[in-house]
Amino acid sequence: MSLKSVVRSKRFLIITPICLLLILCAAIWTHYKSLYGTGVTPRPVLMGQMEVAPQDFAADFAEVSDIVKDHYKLAKPKHIDIDSLNNLYAQRIASGEVKTKEDYGMMLLNYFHYLYNSHSYPCYARYSAGEDVAYVQGNVFISHPNAYLVTHGLRDKDLILRIDGQKTSDWLLNQQQYQSGSSPWYQQLQAARHILSSYTKQRITYLVQRGQDTLDVTLPLLPPDNSVIKPQPLVTWSLPTDVIYKQDIAYIKINRLEGKDFMSQFQSAYDHVKHAADLILDLRGCSGDDYGLARKVCQYFLKKPAKSCTGYLWQARMSPNHQAYQGMQPWLIIDGGTSGAAEALLIDMREAGVAMPVGEPTAGDVGVGTRFFRTKRGTTFSLATWGPTFSHGGFQMEGLPYQPQVTNMLSISDFMSGRDGSVSIANQSIESRRTSQDPDAKR
């Protein structure tokens, strides 16, 4: 064999595996992009400002329904007849029932409601005055109102009796049909949380009960781009001074797992509490679709490498952060508003053995391959694109609420008195453990 032939053979042996590896990497990346990205950036708009014109409602919905039929893998497991559902709403448009942009927007909200998944919804903005309410045993109370609500006459612990003359219970039942969620409970909760907002109205009158008195409060709602309603911080923290052991119990509340500023806010809060002997992590009402942030937070509490219930291939592998918490197993406080990425964080910490959940069952909406789509006429919507998925511990992540280790349902009496039963349970458990370890500990 000539020298040139030998050289060509060696090059072939070297280059061929490299080419195959590159082809494999390209295939994996293409598959990854097909699962996670469409290049669509969600830009919620008010219904009256949507791009699609009334004469194009039928064509636009035909495109929406085709995308849902092709990509919504939960339809069969949830026993949804997509063809019948699509035909029903197409007929509503054809009959002339849907006349205005607001009609079409509300129809789409109702359509996505019947997909029974909180990650599947059209991207519409609301007029709003905030979400400062608590949903307690079927009742809606004002809770820690912002300055705008106080200026317009609402006070903490006001019970909302009527909305524009309609009983609150009837209003919630009516609004439930426009909420996305895997369970009726979560749909009801979402309706309650949005009681101070509207897709179409800019002014709402509430009848509230304050002590023994009742009064009407007319509340102007603000557009979504207002500068009056300040967004809630993504993360807050405290070192309580009114508990035992001289501030050795710390508290972090995560409100939303989303946004480019989240990790800087979390790191700042964590730096203040990381040396505490015990920690309470509050995930009540926490949502968000950034599962990457959930994995990053989880790594702050790991004792050893673990797998995440979300993530693609290498993303599912987690290792302890170099600043990982060295204290005792944190208590996680959860409720029906704990959803999405917050549920993923809960599941990961629980299956890694580094969390003790207390409170109420979660929403049951996590791990569904959320993607955003946009029609040719401008309708943007989010859609769950995976079938049923299971955590590494075997938990069905979509459709089933995650149950706390210790259940504590918020009662009206606790809410009105300001008692936080879940935090109390965590504090009492910490005290009992410490006392059992050190009988002479100062009480």
Residue pairs with C-beta under 8 A, 6 or more apart in sequence:
28 313
32 312
35 312
35 369
35 371
35 385
35 386
36 312
36 369
36 371
37 371
38 371
38 372
38 373
38 374
40 371
40 372
40 373
40 374
40 380
41 372
42 123
42 372
42 380
42 382
43 123
43 380
44 123
44 124
44 125
44 224
44 380
45 51
45 123
45 124
45 125
46 124
46 125
46 126
46 127
46 199
46 223
46 224
47 101
47 102
47 104
47 105
47 106
47 124
47 199
47 200
48 101
48 102
48 200
50 101
50 104
50 105
50 124
50 378
50 379
51 377
51 378
51 379
52 60
52 101
52 104
52 375
52 377
52 378
52 379
53 377
54 99
54 100
54 101
54 104
56 377
57 93
57 98
57 104
58 90
58 93
58 94
59 377
60 104
60 375
60 376
60 377
60 379
61 89
61 90
61 93
61 104
61 108
62 90
63 375
63 376
63 377
63 379
64 108
64 111
64 375
64 379
64 381
65 82
65 86
65 89
65 90
67 373
67 375
67 383
68 82
68 86
68 115
68 383
69 75
69 82
69 83
69 86
71 371
71 373
71 383
71 385
72 82
72 115
72 120
72 383
72 384
72 385
73 384
73 385
73 386
73 387
74 80
74 115
74 116
74 117
74 368
74 384
74 386
74 387
74 388
74 398
75 81
75 82
75 115
77 387
77 388
77 399
78 115
78 116
78 117
78 399
80 114
80 115
80 116
85 111
85 114
89 107
89 111
92 98
92 107
93 104
93 107
97 103
98 104
98 107
102 199
102 200
105 122
105 124
105 199
106 178
106 199
106 200
108 122
108 124
108 379
108 381
109 121
109 122
109 124
109 178
109 179
109 199
110 177
110 178
112 120
112 121
112 122
112 180
112 381
113 176
113 177
113 178
113 179
113 180
113 187
115 180
115 384
116 181
116 182
116 183
116 399
117 180
117 181
117 182
117 365
117 368
117 384
117 398
118 180
118 181
118 182
118 186
118 190
118 339
118 340
118 363
118 365
119 180
119 289
119 340
119 365
119 368
119 370
119 382
119 383
119 384
120 180
120 381
120 382
120 383
120 384
121 180
121 381
121 382
122 379
122 380
122 381
123 372
123 380
123 381
123 382
124 199
125 223
125 224
126 194
126 197
126 198
126 199
126 221
126 224
127 197
127 198
127 199
127 200
127 201
127 202
127 221
127 222
127 223
127 224
128 194
128 196
128 197
128 198
128 221
128 222
128 224
128 229
129 146
129 148
129 149
129 152
129 196
129 197
129 219
129 220
129 221
129 222
129 229
130 145
130 146
130 148
130 149
130 196
130 229
131 193
131 194
131 196
131 197
132 142
132 143
132 144
132 145
132 146
132 149
132 196
133 140
133 141
133 142
133 143
133 160
133 192
133 193
133 195
133 196
134 140
134 141
134 143
134 410
134 415
135 188
135 189
135 192
135 193
136 410
136 411
136 412
136 415
137 410
137 411
137 412
138 169
139 159
139 160
139 168
139 412
140 159
140 160
140 168
140 172
140 192
140 195
141 157
141 158
141 159
141 160
141 415
142 149
142 154
142 155
142 156
142 157
142 158
142 160
142 208
143 156
143 157
143 415
144 156
145 154
145 155
145 156
146 229
146 230
148 222
148 228
148 229
149 196
149 219
152 217
152 218
152 219
152 220
153 215
153 217
153 219
154 206
154 208
154 217
154 219
155 210
157 210
157 415
157 416
158 208
158 209
158 210
159 208
159 209
159 210
160 168
160 195
160 206
160 207
160 208
161 167
161 168
161 206
161 207
161 208
161 209
161 214
162 168
162 171
162 206
162 207
163 171
163 195
163 204
163 205
163 206
164 204
164 205
165 205
165 207
166 174
168 195
171 195
172 188
172 191
172 192
172 195
175 191
175 194
176 184
176 187
176 188
176 191
178 191
178 199
179 186
179 187
179 188
179 190
179 191
180 187
180 190
181 187
181 189
181 190
181 363
181 365
182 363
182 364
182 365
182 398
182 399
183 363
183 364
183 399
183 401
185 336
185 401
186 336
186 339
186 363
186 364
186 365
189 336
189 337
189 363
193 285
193 337
196 204
196 219
196 221
197 221
198 204
198 221
201 221
202 220
202 221
203 218
203 219
203 220
203 221
204 218
204 219
204 221
205 216
205 217
205 218
205 219
206 216
206 217
206 218
206 219
207 214
207 215
207 216
208 214
208 215
208 217
222 228
222 229
232 255
232 256
233 255
233 265
234 254
234 255
234 256
234 258
234 259
234 261
234 262
234 265
234 266
235 252
235 253
235 254
235 255
235 262
235 265
235 266
235 268
235 269
236 252
236 253
236 255
236 269
237 250
237 251
237 252
237 253
237 269
237 270
237 272
237 273
238 250
238 251
239 247
239 250
239 251
239 272
239 273
239 276
240 247
240 249
240 250
240 251
241 247
243 249
243 427
244 427
244 431
244 434
244 442
244 443
245 277
245 434
245 441
245 442
247 276
248 276
248 277
248 278
249 276
249 277
249 278
249 279
249 280
249 427
249 430
250 272
250 273
250 276
250 278
250 279
250 280
251 273
251 279
251 280
251 282
251 423
252 266
252 269
252 270
252 273
252 279
252 280
252 281
252 282
253 282
253 284
254 266
254 281
254 282
254 283
254 286
254 297
254 342
255 285
255 286
256 262
256 286
256 287
256 288
257 286
257 287
257 288
257 289
257 290
257 293
257 294
257 297
257 340
257 341
257 342
257 345
258 288
258 289
258 290
258 293
258 341
259 290
262 290
262 293
263 293
263 296
266 297
270 300
270 323
273 279
274 323
274 325
274 326
276 327
277 327
277 328
278 327
278 328
278 330
278 331
278 430
279 325
279 327
279 328
279 330
279 331
280 330
280 331
280 333
280 423
280 426
280 427
281 330
281 331
281 332
281 333
281 355
282 332
282 333
282 423
283 332
283 333
283 334
283 338
283 342
283 345
283 346
284 333
284 334
284 335
284 337
284 338
284 359
284 422
285 335
285 337
285 338
286 337
286 338
286 339
286 342
287 337
287 338
287 339
287 340
287 341
287 342
288 294
288 340
288 341
288 342
289 340
289 341
289 370
289 382
290 341
291 308
291 310
291 311
291 340
291 341
291 344
291 367
292 311
292 315
293 341
294 308
294 310
294 341
294 342
294 344
294 345
294 348
295 308
295 310
295 311
295 315
295 318
295 344
295 348
296 321
297 345
298 306
298 308
298 318
298 345
298 348
298 349
298 352
299 318
299 319
299 320
299 321
299 324
300 321
300 323
300 324
300 325
301 324
301 325
301 330
301 349
301 352
301 354
301 355
302 318
302 319
302 320
302 321
302 324
302 352
302 354
303 320
303 324
303 352
303 353
303 354
304 320
304 352
305 317
305 318
305 319
305 320
306 318
306 348
306 351
306 352
307 316
307 317
307 318
307 392
308 315
308 316
308 317
308 318
308 344
308 348
309 316
309 344
309 347
309 348
309 351
309 366
309 367
309 389
309 391
309 392
309 395
309 397
310 316
310 344
310 366
310 367
311 317
318 348
318 352
328 430
328 433
329 353
329 354
329 355
329 356
330 349
330 354
330 355
330 356
331 355
331 356
331 357
331 358
331 426
331 429
331 430
332 346
332 349
332 350
332 355
332 356
332 357
332 358
333 357
333 358
333 359
333 422
333 423
333 426
334 342
334 346
334 357
334 358
334 359
334 360
334 361
334 362
334 402
334 404
335 359
335 360
335 362
335 410
336 360
336 361
336 362
336 363
336 401
337 363
338 346
338 362
338 363
338 402
339 362
339 363
339 364
339 365
339 366
340 363
340 365
340 366
341 366
342 362
343 362
343 363
343 364
343 365
343 366
343 397
343 402
344 366
344 367
344 397
346 355
346 357
346 362
346 402
347 366
347 391
347 393
347 395
347 397
347 402
349 355
350 357
350 393
350 402
351 391
351 392
351 393
351 395
356 405
356 406
356 426
356 429
357 402
357 404
357 405
357 406
358 404
358 405
358 406
358 407
358 408
358 422
358 425
358 426
359 404
359 406
359 407
359 408
359 422
360 404
360 407
360 408
360 409
360 410
361 401
361 402
361 403
361 404
361 407
362 401
362 402
363 401
364 398
364 399
364 400
364 401
364 402
365 398
365 399
366 397
366 398
367 386
367 389
367 391
367 397
367 398
368 384
368 385
368 386
368 389
368 397
368 398
369 384
369 385
369 386
370 382
370 383
370 384
370 385
371 382
371 383
371 385
372 380
372 381
372 382
372 383
373 380
373 381
373 382
373 383
374 380
384 398
386 398
388 396
388 398
388 399
389 396
389 397
389 398
390 396
390 397
391 397
395 402
406 425
406 429
408 421
408 422
408 425
410 421
410 422
411 421
414 420
414 421
431 443
434 441
435 441
435 443
